[in-house]
Amino acid sequence: MTKYLVVGAGLFGATFAFEAAKRGHEVKVIEKRGHLAGNIYTKEVHGIQVHQFGAHIFHTSNKKIWDYVNQFAEFNRYTNSPVANYNGEIYNLPFNMNTFNKLWGVITPKQAQAKIDEQRSILAGKKPENLEEQAISLVGTDIYEKLIKGYTEKQWGHKTTELPAFIIRRLPVRLTYDNNYFNDSYQGIPMGGYTQIVEKMLQHENITVELNKDFFAKKEEYLRDYDKVVFTGMIDEFFDYKLGELEYRSLRFETEVLDEDNYQGNAVVNYTDAKTPFTRIIEHKHFEFGKGEKNKTVITREYPADWKRGDEPYYPVNNKENNALYKTYKQLADTQAQNVIFGGRLGQYRYYNMDQVIGAALVTVDKEFEG
Ligand SMILES: Cc1cc2nc3c(=O)[nH]c(=O)nc-3n(C[C@H](O)[C@H](O)[C@H](O)COP(=O)(O)OP(=O)(O)OC[C@H]3O[C@@H](n4cnc5c(N)ncnc54)[C@H](O)[C@@H]3O)c2cc1C
């Protein structure tokens, strides 16, 4: 039997803890926040499950992971079909025939393709040197101006002409009247919210959980007292930033309860103009088809923000420099912290969707227990 300390009660930490406990190991989970579930934390307000850290839609094409997560919650058939609001004009996302019909009045896929090709041609075969040129080379000028430019500038805090082209490798253009954002075989929202998933994972006699406990308050003690540590916090912070700081993007959420039934008619509305300071408004009750108290709704505005130490690091910025720096931290981890497993989006410094983070945790579990 091994004594594990899992740092972080998010999806990676909880999946690992659940699997280790099932195999008879003793697991202590510490979490610096006052709640379980990390960024997938949901909380009920007026009968509505409020996604506390941004809209979370579970989607995957991996049947094994879909079955795995379904043991902890029943999922509804929610289908992500966000809309864009560009200065009061509403467009369907992802870019599809409904979008093209509204933009140009075109009816057939051939007409839409011809319009896109005509607008892309303004670059005259020039190799895109920045994000603006890259986006135009992929989808043409109208979609770029109305649906990409303002949104991307707000997200990154830079002009698209100052952002590198590689950020957008592809922009899916769908020549069908299908507003379903994801191509995955399975998607949905857990009825009753996400927190129950982590609660159930951690409800095991071999697991103890302590909230409001920061690993760094007693780092040396923890490393001494446990056989192994699974660390899902920031890898650069673990090493006291001694090789330098990795870069992250942060977010600010502004949540409001409104005395009305239906504020915007959709769970997710993206604001794609440059002037509106937030990128999207989430109306949470639509994730569960309007469930909740009558004449109440909860909305959240999402504002992208620069990150500095002490802020929540929501997104790793995986550019060349940061990836190279991460690699050097990874080498340090492999050579100087052999009893520590670094996992999750902060420990491995990469953007993971929920299905991917469960997948990554299960790979770690296999390595750890099955050799
Ligand atoms: C705005 C937003 C929207 C998203 N939408 C989707 C979506 O629609 N679909 C999807 O599949 N995925 C989505 N994701 C991704 C999803 O949130 C992640 O895949 C998942 O939360 C990652 O789990 P994790 O355990 O790696 O990290 P986290 O959930 O961040 O868990 C890490 C935990 O470790 C704790 N911790 C850190 N440092 C310490 C420390 N020193 N001591 C103690 N505890 C510590 C943190 O407080 C946190 O609770 C979204 C992410 C964001 C930011």
The ligand as an SDF file (V2000), in Angstrom:
LIG
                    3D

 53 58  0  0  0  0  0  0  0  0999 V2000
  -13.3140   29.0700  -19.0110 C   0  0  0  0  0  0  0  0  0  0  0  0
  -13.1030   27.6100  -19.2590 C   0  0  0  0  0  0  0  0  0  0  0  0
  -14.0460   26.8980  -19.9850 C   0  0  0  0  0  0  0  0  0  0  0  0
  -13.8610   25.5390  -20.2320 C   0  0  0  0  0  0  0  0  0  0  0  0
  -14.8140   24.8730  -20.9420 N   0  0  0  0  0  0  0  0  0  0  0  0
  -14.6660   23.5540  -21.1770 C   0  0  0  0  0  0  0  0  0  0  0  0
  -15.6670   22.8390  -21.9180 C   0  0  0  0  0  0  0  0  0  0  0  0
  -16.6830   23.3940  -22.3520 O   0  0  0  0  0  0  0  0  0  0  0  0
  -15.4680   21.5170  -22.1400 N   0  0  0  0  0  0  0  0  0  0  0  0
  -14.3520   20.8580  -21.6720 C   0  0  0  0  0  0  0  0  0  0  0  0
  -14.2280   19.6450  -21.9070 O   0  0  0  0  0  0  0  0  0  0  0  0
  -13.4050   21.5110  -20.9560 N   0  0  0  0  0  0  0  0  0  0  0  0
  -13.5380   22.8400  -20.6900 C   0  0  0  0  0  0  0  0  0  0  0  0
  -12.5810   23.5000  -19.9520 N   0  0  0  0  0  0  0  0  0  0  0  0
  -11.4190   22.7510  -19.4340 C   0  0  0  0  0  0  0  0  0  0  0  0
  -11.6560   22.1300  -18.0360 C   0  0  0  0  0  0  0  0  0  0  0  0
  -11.9200   23.1410  -17.1050 O   0  0  0  0  0  0  0  0  0  0  0  0
  -10.3830   21.3460  -17.6480 C   0  0  0  0  0  0  0  0  0  0  0  0
  -10.1980   20.2700  -18.5290 O   0  0  0  0  0  0  0  0  0  0  0  0
  -10.3730   20.7580  -16.2280 C   0  0  0  0  0  0  0  0  0  0  0  0
  -10.9250   21.5940  -15.2690 O   0  0  0  0  0  0  0  0  0  0  0  0
   -8.9230   20.4590  -15.8710 C   0  0  0  0  0  0  0  0  0  0  0  0
   -8.8570   19.7840  -14.6480 O   0  0  0  0  0  0  0  0  0  0  0  0
   -7.5060   19.8350  -13.7910 P   0  0  0  0  0  0  0  0  0  0  0  0
   -7.7180   18.9070  -12.6390 O   0  0  0  0  0  0  0  0  0  0  0  0
   -6.3420   19.6500  -14.6500 O   0  0  0  0  0  0  0  0  0  0  0  0
   -7.3950   21.3550  -13.3040 O   0  0  0  0  0  0  0  0  0  0  0  0
   -8.2220   22.2100  -12.2590 P   0  0  0  0  0  0  0  0  0  0  0  0
   -9.6930   22.0290  -12.4350 O   0  0  0  0  0  0  0  0  0  0  0  0
   -7.7040   23.5870  -12.3420 O   0  0  0  0  0  0  0  0  0  0  0  0
   -7.8160   21.5890  -10.8550 O   0  0  0  0  0  0  0  0  0  0  0  0
   -6.5800   21.8780  -10.2240 C   0  0  0  0  0  0  0  0  0  0  0  0
   -6.8770   22.1200   -8.7490 C   0  0  0  0  0  0  0  0  0  0  0  0
   -5.6470   22.2330   -8.0440 O   0  0  0  0  0  0  0  0  0  0  0  0
   -5.7870   23.2260   -7.0540 C   0  0  0  0  0  0  0  0  0  0  0  0
   -4.4500   23.6980   -6.6720 N   0  0  0  0  0  0  0  0  0  0  0  0
   -3.5640   24.3560   -7.4530 C   0  0  0  0  0  0  0  0  0  0  0  0
   -2.4530   24.6550   -6.7640 N   0  0  0  0  0  0  0  0  0  0  0  0
   -2.6310   24.1660   -5.5060 C   0  0  0  0  0  0  0  0  0  0  0  0
   -1.8500   24.1890   -4.3300 C   0  0  0  0  0  0  0  0  0  0  0  0
   -0.6470   24.7880   -4.2990 N   0  0  0  0  0  0  0  0  0  0  0  0
   -2.3290   23.5880   -3.2190 N   0  0  0  0  0  0  0  0  0  0  0  0
   -3.5580   22.9910   -3.2110 C   0  0  0  0  0  0  0  0  0  0  0  0
   -4.3650   22.9580   -4.3160 N   0  0  0  0  0  0  0  0  0  0  0  0
   -3.9030   23.5480   -5.4420 C   0  0  0  0  0  0  0  0  0  0  0  0
   -6.6280   24.2820   -7.7340 C   0  0  0  0  0  0  0  0  0  0  0  0
   -7.2400   25.1420   -6.8020 O   0  0  0  0  0  0  0  0  0  0  0  0
   -7.6300   23.4350   -8.5220 C   0  0  0  0  0  0  0  0  0  0  0  0
   -8.7940   23.1780   -7.7730 O   0  0  0  0  0  0  0  0  0  0  0  0
  -12.7080   24.8690  -19.7330 C   0  0  0  0  0  0  0  0  0  0  0  0
  -11.7530   25.5960  -19.0200 C   0  0  0  0  0  0  0  0  0  0  0  0
  -11.9400   26.9440  -18.7830 C   0  0  0  0  0  0  0  0  0  0  0  0
  -10.8940   27.7080  -18.0210 C   0  0  0  0  0  0  0  0  0  0  0  0
  1  2  1  0
  2  3  1  0
  2 52  2  0
  3  4  2  0
  4  5  1  0
  4 50  1  0
  5  6  2  0
  6  7  1  0
  6 13  1  0
  7  8  2  0
  7  9  1  0
  9 10  1  0
 10 11  2  0
 10 12  1  0
 12 13  2  0
 13 14  1  0
 14 15  1  0
 14 50  1  0
 15 16  1  0
 16 17  1  0
 16 18  1  0
 18 19  1  0
 18 20  1  0
 20 21  1  0
 20 22  1  0
 22 23  1  0
 23 24  1  0
 24 25  2  0
 24 26  1  0
 24 27  1  0
 27 28  1  0
 28 29  2  0
 28 30  1  0
 28 31  1  0
 31 32  1  0
 32 33  1  0
 33 34  1  0
 33 48  1  0
 34 35  1  0
 35 36  1  0
 35 46  1  0
 36 37  1  0
 36 45  1  0
 37 38  2  0
 38 39  1  0
 39 40  1  0
 39 45  2  0
 40 41  1  0
 40 42  2  0
 42 43  1  0
 43 44  2  0
 44 45  1  0
 46 47  1  0
 46 48  1  0
 48 49  1  0
 50 51  2  0
 51 52  1  0
 52 53  1  0
M  END
$$$$
